[in-house]
Amino acid sequence: MPLPLVERSKEEIAKALRKKVEAIKRVRGIRHLDVRISGKRLDVDVHAFLDNDLTSEDTHGVALDIERVVRNEYPNARVSV
């Protein structure tokens, strides 16, 4: 289980989340990953590079995978992909 938010810097959180998101099968890279801590809540913005031949359904599936990865670590996170 990850450390509570108060015991980790947003840079540490972003670094760990970046590794997990980059491990998702159809993610080709991360353009931007921003983490903000607001009380006990985490706000995460992710801009990911994907293959350009994915259908919109596939792209939506990748976005859901990204959200799932973030929320597995931080269930109360607000995630924007």
C-alpha positions, 0 to 999 in steps of 0.5 A: 500500500502506498504511503499516505499523501502527507508522507510523500511529495507530489514529485515522488507520487508523479514519478511512481505513477509515471512508471505505472502508466508507461507500463500500460500496453498501448501507452507509448509515452507520457507527454505530461503528468501533473499531480496536485495534492488537495487535502486528502485528495489527489488530482492527476492530469495525464497526457499520454502518447498512443499509437495513431491507428487505435480506434476511438473505442481502443483509445477510450479503453486505454484512458480507462486503464490509466484511470484504473492504475491511478485509482488502484494506488490512490482510490480518492484521486480525481483523474483527467486523461 
